[in-house]
């Protein structure tokens, strides 16, 4: 279920597929993004092995059904042993918000789903950043379309700025973001995916960092704490460390 690196985004470009006129950047569709974290009822582990296996297979079949659609991407992660309040996570990306509701309803009615609690669920959308990335000024669509990479780990958390941040002048905020971006550029092994939740969920942003080496992410976050923009952070917890598995059954087998 891992999307391929490079080339055409897995969900496809909008329109007829005709080559755009020279000098015109094709507009990419907004993506809806959901991070759903699941917790298993301990009673499930006391069921007979064959019943648990059937439940996992039913759950996996639903995930694979939606992962096979042209308009949806699904990535699977395990948190077993890493947090006490969540054991696995589905990162879902779709052009249709209703896909998340429809899929979740089917998942929770499987043999495994009847023993699951959704511990956390963060909803967001992709959106062009208002800040200019001076490290990559030629990028025509910064972070407006997510194509997940191949990171072994995903670090996810909701993010809220103070109201004072939005009262600052735009040049002042851009200056702070220049420093923020410069620090991030020192860690090319860490890929940032920023999505927006204004008005559709409790947080303002959901940030998801992909990388292969957790130490790189720890060093990045520690250095970002020293930037001027950090003083305007109201909330950036809970933080989740997730381990990627290419197959949903491999995730469920960690339970």
C-alpha positions as CSV (number, residue, x, y, z in Angstrom):
1,X,0.0,0.0,0.0
2,X,3.1,2.3,0.0
3,X,2.7,4.8,-2.8
4,X,5.6,4.9,-5.3
5,X,8.3,7.5,-5.0
6,X,8.5,10.2,-7.7
7,X,6.5,10.4,-11.0
8,X,2.8,11.0,-11.1
9,X,1.0,11.4,-7.8
10,X,-0.8,8.1,-7.0
11,X,-4.2,9.8,-6.9
12,X,-3.8,11.2,-10.3
13,X,-3.9,14.8,-11.7
14,X,-7.3,16.4,-12.2
15,X,-8.8,17.1,-15.6
16,X,-8.4,15.3,-18.9
17,X,-4.8,14.4,-18.6
18,X,-3.8,16.8,-21.5
19,X,-0.5,18.5,-21.2
20,X,-0.9,22.0,-19.7
21,X,0.2,25.0,-21.8
22,X,3.8,26.0,-21.5
23,X,4.4,28.1,-18.4
24,X,1.1,27.1,-16.7
25,X,1.4,25.0,-13.6
26,X,-1.5,22.4,-13.4
27,X,-3.7,22.9,-10.3
28,X,-3.6,20.0,-8.0
29,X,-6.8,19.0,-6.1
30,X,-7.3,19.5,-2.4
31,X,-6.7,16.4,-0.4
32,X,-8.6,15.5,2.8
33,X,-6.3,13.9,5.4
34,X,-7.1,11.8,8.4
35,X,-4.9,10.2,11.0
36,X,-6.9,7.6,13.0
37,X,-5.3,5.9,16.0
38,X,-6.8,2.7,17.3
39,X,-6.7,1.0,20.7
40,X,-7.6,-2.7,21.1
41,X,-9.8,-4.0,24.0
42,X,-7.8,-6.5,26.0
43,X,-10.7,-8.9,25.8
44,X,-9.9,-9.4,22.1
45,X,-6.6,-11.0,23.0
46,X,-8.4,-13.6,25.1
47,X,-10.5,-14.8,22.1
48,X,-9.6,-18.1,20.3
49,X,-6.8,-17.7,17.8
50,X,-9.0,-18.6,14.8
51,X,-11.6,-16.0,15.8
52,X,-8.9,-13.3,16.2
53,X,-7.4,-14.3,12.8
54,X,-10.8,-14.0,11.1
55,X,-11.3,-10.6,12.6
56,X,-7.9,-9.3,11.4
57,X,-8.6,-10.7,7.9
58,X,-11.9,-8.9,7.8
59,X,-10.4,-5.6,8.9
60,X,-7.5,-6.0,6.4
61,X,-9.9,-6.7,3.6
62,X,-11.7,-3.3,4.2
63,X,-8.4,-1.4,4.3
64,X,-7.2,-3.1,1.1
65,X,-10.5,-2.4,-0.6
66,X,-10.1,1.4,-0.1
67,X,-6.4,1.4,-0.7
68,X,-7.1,0.0,-4.1
69,X,-9.2,3.1,-5.1
70,X,-7.8,5.7,-7.4
71,X,-8.9,8.6,-5.2
72,X,-7.5,7.3,-1.9
73,X,-4.1,6.5,-0.3
74,X,-3.8,4.5,3.0
75,X,-0.6,3.9,5.0
76,X,-0.5,1.6,8.0
77,X,1.6,2.0,11.2
78,X,2.1,0.2,14.5
79,X,2.5,1.9,17.8
80,X,2.7,-1.2,19.9
81,X,5.2,-0.7,22.7
82,X,5.6,3.0,21.9
83,X,2.5,4.5,23.5
84,X,0.0,3.2,26.1
85,X,-3.1,4.8,24.6
86,X,-2.9,3.8,20.9
87,X,-1.6,0.6,19.2
88,X,-1.9,1.3,15.5
89,X,-2.7,4.1,13.1
90,X,-4.1,4.5,9.6
91,X,-2.9,7.6,7.6
92,X,-5.7,8.2,5.0
93,X,-5.6,10.7,2.2
94,X,-8.6,11.1,-0.1
95,X,-10.2,13.6,-2.5
96,X,-13.6,12.8,-0.9
97,X,-14.2,13.5,2.8
98,X,-17.0,11.0,3.0
99,X,-14.6,8.1,2.2
100,X,-13.3,8.3,5.8
101,X,-16.8,8.0,7.3
102,X,-17.8,5.2,5.0
103,X,-14.6,3.2,5.5
104,X,-14.5,3.7,9.3
105,X,-18.1,2.4,9.5
106,X,-17.1,-0.8,7.7
107,X,-13.9,-1.2,9.7
108,X,-15.7,-0.9,13.1
109,X,-18.2,-3.6,12.0
110,X,-15.5,-6.3,11.4
111,X,-14.6,-8.9,13.9
112,X,-11.6,-6.9,15.0
113,X,-13.4,-3.6,14.8
114,X,-15.9,-4.6,17.4
115,X,-13.1,-4.6,19.9
116,X,-11.5,-1.3,18.8
117,X,-11.7,2.2,20.2
118,X,-10.6,5.2,18.1
119,X,-8.3,6.8,20.6
120,X,-7.5,9.8,18.5
121,X,-8.6,11.1,15.1
122,X,-7.2,14.2,13.4
123,X,-8.8,15.7,10.3
124,X,-7.1,18.2,8.0
125,X,-6.7,19.3,4.4
126,X,-3.8,20.2,2.1
127,X,-3.4,23.8,1.4
128,X,-0.7,26.1,-0.1
129,X,1.5,27.7,2.6
130,X,1.2,31.5,2.9
131,X,4.9,31.7,3.7
132,X,7.6,31.8,1.0
133,X,10.2,29.1,1.2
134,X,13.4,31.0,0.3
135,X,15.3,27.8,0.4
136,X,13.2,26.5,-2.5
137,X,11.6,29.5,-4.2
138,X,11.0,27.7,-7.5
139,X,8.7,25.1,-5.9
140,X,5.3,25.9,-7.7
141,X,3.1,24.0,-5.2
142,X,4.8,23.8,-1.8
143,X,3.0,21.1,0.4
144,X,-0.3,21.5,-1.4
145,X,-0.3,17.8,-2.5
146,X,0.9,15.0,-0.3
147,X,2.9,12.1,-1.8
148,X,4.2,10.1,1.1
149,X,7.8,8.9,1.0
150,X,9.4,5.8,2.3
151,X,10.2,6.7,5.8
152,X,10.5,3.9,8.3
153,X,9.0,6.1,11.0
154,X,6.3,8.7,11.1
155,X,6.0,11.3,13.8
156,X,2.6,13.0,14.1
157,X,1.1,15.7,16.3
158,X,-1.6,18.3,16.3
159,X,-0.4,21.9,16.4
160,X,-2.0,25.1,17.6
161,X,-0.5,28.6,17.5
162,X,-1.3,31.4,20.0
163,X,-3.7,34.1,18.9
164,X,-0.9,36.6,19.4
165,X,0.9,34.9,16.4
166,X,-1.9,36.0,14.0
167,X,-1.8,39.5,15.3
168,X,1.8,40.0,14.2
169,X,2.4,41.6,10.8
170,X,2.9,39.3,7.9
171,X,6.6,40.4,7.4
172,X,7.3,39.7,11.0
173,X,5.8,36.2,10.8
174,X,7.6,35.6,7.5
175,X,10.9,36.5,9.1
176,X,10.4,34.0,11.9
177,X,9.4,31.4,9.4
178,X,12.6,32.0,7.4
179,X,14.5,31.0,10.5
180,X,12.2,28.0,11.0
181,X,12.7,26.9,7.4
182,X,16.5,27.3,7.6
183,X,16.7,25.0,10.6
184,X,14.6,22.4,8.8
185,X,16.9,22.6,5.8
186,X,19.7,21.3,8.0
187,X,17.9,18.0,8.3
188,X,17.2,16.8,4.7
189,X,16.5,13.2,6.0
190,X,13.3,14.5,7.6
191,X,10.3,15.1,5.3
192,X,7.6,17.4,6.6
193,X,3.9,17.1,5.7
194,X,1.9,20.0,7.0
195,X,-1.9,19.9,6.7
196,X,-4.5,22.4,7.8
197,X,-7.5,22.0,10.2
198,X,-8.9,25.5,10.7
199,X,-12.6,25.1,11.5
200,X,-12.9,21.4,10.8
201,X,-11.1,20.0,13.9
202,X,-9.8,21.2,17.3
203,X,-6.2,21.9,16.1
204,X,-5.1,24.4,13.5
205,X,-2.5,22.1,11.8
206,X,-1.5,18.4,11.8
207,X,2.2,17.9,11.1
208,X,3.6,14.5,10.1
209,X,7.4,14.0,9.7
210,X,8.7,11.0,7.8
211,X,12.3,9.8,8.4
212,X,14.4,6.6,8.8
213,X,16.4,7.8,11.8
214,X,14.6,8.9,14.9
215,X,17.7,10.7,16.2
216,X,17.5,13.1,13.3
217,X,13.9,14.1,14.3
218,X,14.8,14.5,17.9
219,X,17.6,16.9,17.0
220,X,15.4,18.8,14.6
221,X,12.7,19.3,17.2
222,X,15.2,20.3,19.9
223,X,16.7,22.9,17.6
224,X,13.3,24.3,16.6
225,X,12.5,24.9,20.2
226,X,15.2,27.6,20.2
227,X,13.7,29.5,17.2
228,X,11.7,32.8,17.7
229,X,8.5,31.2,16.3
230,X,8.5,28.6,19.0
231,X,7.4,31.1,21.6
232,X,4.1,31.4,19.8
233,X,3.3,27.6,20.1
234,X,0.2,27.1,22.2
235,X,0.0,23.3,21.9
236,X,1.9,20.5,20.1
237,X,0.8,17.4,21.9
238,X,0.1,14.5,22.0
239,X,3.1,13.3,19.9
240,X,3.0,9.9,18.2
241,X,5.9,7.8,17.1
242,X,4.7,5.3,14.4
243,X,6.5,2.5,12.7
244,X,5.6,1.9,9.1
245,X,4.6,-1.5,7.7
246,X,3.9,-2.0,4.0
247,X,1.1,-4.5,4.7
248,X,-1.9,-3.9,7.0
249,X,-1.8,-7.5,8.1
250,X,1.8,-7.0,9.4
251,X,0.5,-4.1,11.5
252,X,-2.3,-6.2,12.9
253,X,0.0,-9.0,13.7
254,X,1.9,-6.8,16.1
255,X,-1.3,-6.5,18.3
